[in-house]
Amino acid sequence: MSKFASRGRLAAMLCVGAAVCAVSAAAFAQRATQPPAKGAIPDLASVDFAWLAMGADWRDPPAGSGHGPIKPDPDHPFHSNVDGPGQVTIRLGDTKDPVLKPWAAAQMLASNEEAISGKRAVPFAAQARCWPGGVPGQLLYPAEPFYFIQSPKQVWMIWQRDHMVRRIFLTDKHSESVTPSWFGESIGHYENGDTLVVDTIGLSTKNSYVDNFRTPHTEKEHVVERFKLSADGKMLEASVVVDDPDTFNAPLHMVQRWRKVKNTLLETVCAENNADFFHQNLFPLPEAEKADF
Amino acid sequence: MEYLRVRTRAGLGAAALLAATVLSGAACKADADLSGIYWATEYHPKIVLVGGGELPFTAAGKAAYEKNMAGLKDGSIVDNARKFCVPDGLPRVLANPYPFEIVHGPPGQTTIMYELSHQVRTIAMNKPLPEEDLIAFPAYNGHSAGHFEGDTLVVESAGFNEKTFLDATGAPHTDEMRTVERIRKISPTQLEDVITIHDPEYYTRDWQTRFVYTLRNDLRIEDYVCGEKHRDLSSVAGVRRP
């Protein structure tokens, strides 16, 4: 058998009905959605693994980074249902944090009082009530993983819970004018072979908070996220800077972490079985009064 | 052979790359590239059968359809796909008048992301359907497995729950429905999806419906939240906004 025929036959054998394929590195780089050379960009995307958040609250940034995330009100410490024994409490933010502009502190205070009074026994959390988490709030979704897809021009982040999608365009300039939207406009690039840097503007404000303390923002919000893969590839850490001169007196710096889990993407639909079973006046789910079409 | 030569000459890097390719089931050189953003130019609330005519109901299917239609009319059945924006299911999601994008990735998967209700379909490439998951995890949009036959992406889907309609009029299906889509470019700027529905409890035979989409890489998929204002659909014939 000639060398050509045997190569062709091998290619046919490998391509048909199997997960194996003989492609040249160049063709692969051109059309597939993985990096052109191992180590050039972080390996974040796979059908076999995902990223599971290690907590639903922001971690402190390294010492000296600047103002950290908003903390719980010291008079109402937060005890989560994974914090060990003790009465679970709700999240009430520290409205006295001097980084907050007066309007933001007032709004958070009203939200806290609404919860304390029992008027809305469980305060709003985007993930629980099927609203987009926005940027950077979506990063705080725990319990269900998120997945990356990486292509040469774009990165997608897909959260399993309600299949929320963030899109990051691997370009160096934002659009001339950006209409505000739930996840804004994200542009990004890779650094050092282990980091994805994302810059986001154009974030709408409806039901949008930067954390689970209902800390608000305006349309001027500008977020920079640096997603860094650990050396062993098993952990992802995002260093986040939230800059909004109309909401905060200084940028906020915070950190979130995920661990790699061997999960395939399942379909989970937030609006299912999401009624107000215990009559807590939960925040309404997104609902269309009239059919969209 | 060529790939072996690459392996021995280019050293560990290329070998590792090829190994990763091999293990992860990346797109074959022979596979067509269907990636891009697509948008229908027409919308039909009622299924249009290939070959014309009406849906070939069994007695049970006809009864289920009449029950759905009556319930939708008097409000006792809620169209949750439109009211709470739960996923539309197949083939209804294929008919929807919002753009969608096809991405060949991550390796071993084709991902279709719809603007409508930010629905995501993951199509496992070159693998059989996970039969145990079809019963354990019935899904609105089912479970999908795909492979290329020449220029055509063939997608088999099953493991549907019974919470969706086939179309906006309430055409019914059971959780035993199985579908096969044949998706291919019919021109440089047009994508065709012909879907075959197999659901013998409600339909006396398999039948097809067909969708054609225009490639629109000038668009970006937008965020969609139930009940909020969305993009202008006046370019899609047949859309009536109540």
Chai-1 contact restraints between the chains, C-beta under 6 A:
chainA,res_idxA,chainB,res_idxB,connection_type,confidence,min_distance_angstrom,max_distance_angstrom,comment,restraint_id
A,R7,B,M1,contact,1.0,0.0,6.0,A-B,restraint_1
A,R7,B,E2,contact,1.0,0.0,6.0,A-B,restraint_2
A,L10,B,M1,contact,1.0,0.0,6.0,A-B,restraint_3
A,C15,B,C28,contact,1.0,0.0,6.0,A-B,restraint_4
A,C15,B,A30,contact,1.0,0.0,6.0,A-B,restraint_5
A,A19,B,G25,contact,1.0,0.0,6.0,A-B,restraint_6
A,A19,B,N126,contact,1.0,0.0,6.0,A-B,restraint_7
A,V20,B,V22,contact,1.0,0.0,6.0,A-B,restraint_8
A,C21,B,C28,contact,1.0,0.0,6.0,A-B,restraint_9
A,A22,B,Y3,contact,1.0,0.0,6.0,A-B,restraint_10
A,V23,B,K29,contact,1.0,0.0,6.0,A-B,restraint_11
A,A25,B,A14,contact,1.0,0.0,6.0,A-B,restraint_12
A,A27,B,K29,contact,1.0,0.0,6.0,A-B,restraint_13
A,R31,B,D33,contact,1.0,0.0,6.0,A-B,restraint_14
A,A32,B,A26,contact,1.0,0.0,6.0,A-B,restraint_15
A,A32,B,A27,contact,1.0,0.0,6.0,A-B,restraint_16
A,T33,B,H104,contact,1.0,0.0,6.0,A-B,restraint_17
A,T33,B,G105,contact,1.0,0.0,6.0,A-B,restraint_18
A,Q34,B,P107,contact,1.0,0.0,6.0,A-B,restraint_19
A,K38,B,A16,contact,1.0,0.0,6.0,A-B,restraint_20
A,K38,B,L17,contact,1.0,0.0,6.0,A-B,restraint_21
A,A45,B,P106,contact,1.0,0.0,6.0,A-B,restraint_22
A,S46,B,P106,contact,1.0,0.0,6.0,A-B,restraint_23
A,V47,B,P106,contact,1.0,0.0,6.0,A-B,restraint_24
A,V47,B,G108,contact,1.0,0.0,6.0,A-B,restraint_25
A,V47,B,Q109,contact,1.0,0.0,6.0,A-B,restraint_26
A,I149,B,V103,contact,1.0,0.0,6.0,A-B,restraint_27
A,I149,B,G105,contact,1.0,0.0,6.0,A-B,restraint_28
A,I149,B,P106,contact,1.0,0.0,6.0,A-B,restraint_29
A,S151,B,G105,contact,1.0,0.0,6.0,A-B,restraint_30
A,I158,B,V120,contact,1.0,0.0,6.0,A-B,restraint_31
A,H163,B,H118,contact,1.0,0.0,6.0,A-B,restraint_32
A,H163,B,V120,contact,1.0,0.0,6.0,A-B,restraint_33
A,V165,B,M113,contact,1.0,0.0,6.0,A-B,restraint_34
A,V165,B,H118,contact,1.0,0.0,6.0,A-B,restraint_35
A,S181,B,D223,contact,1.0,0.0,6.0,A-B,restraint_36
A,W182,B,D223,contact,1.0,0.0,6.0,A-B,restraint_37
A,F183,B,D223,contact,1.0,0.0,6.0,A-B,restraint_38
A,L265,B,T122,contact,1.0,0.0,6.0,A-B,restraint_39
A,E267,B,A139,contact,1.0,0.0,6.0,A-B,restraint_40
A,V269,B,V86,contact,1.0,0.0,6.0,A-B,restraint_41
A,A271,B,F84,contact,1.0,0.0,6.0,A-B,restraint_42
A,A271,B,V86,contact,1.0,0.0,6.0,A-B,restraint_43
A,P286,B,V225,contact,1.0,0.0,6.0,A-B,restraint_44
A,P286,B,C226,contact,1.0,0.0,6.0,A-B,restraint_45
A,P286,B,G227,contact,1.0,0.0,6.0,A-B,restraint_46
A,E287,B,F84,contact,1.0,0.0,6.0,A-B,restraint_47
A,E287,B,C226,contact,1.0,0.0,6.0,A-B,restraint_48
A,E287,B,G227,contact,1.0,0.0,6.0,A-B,restraint_49
A,A288,B,R82,contact,1.0,0.0,6.0,A-B,restraint_50
A,A288,B,K83,contact,1.0,0.0,6.0,A-B,restraint_51
A,A288,B,C226,contact,1.0,0.0,6.0,A-B,restraint_52
A,A288,B,G227,contact,1.0,0.0,6.0,A-B,restraint_53
A,K290,B,P242,contact,1.0,0.0,6.0,A-B,restraint_54
A,A291,B,R82,contact,1.0,0.0,6.0,A-B,restraint_55
A,A291,B,P242,contact,1.0,0.0,6.0,A-B,restraint_56
A,F293,B,P97,contact,1.0,0.0,6.0,A-B,restraint_57
A,F293,B,V239,contact,1.0,0.0,6.0,A-B,restraint_58
A,F293,B,R241,contact,1.0,0.0,6.0,A-B,restraint_59
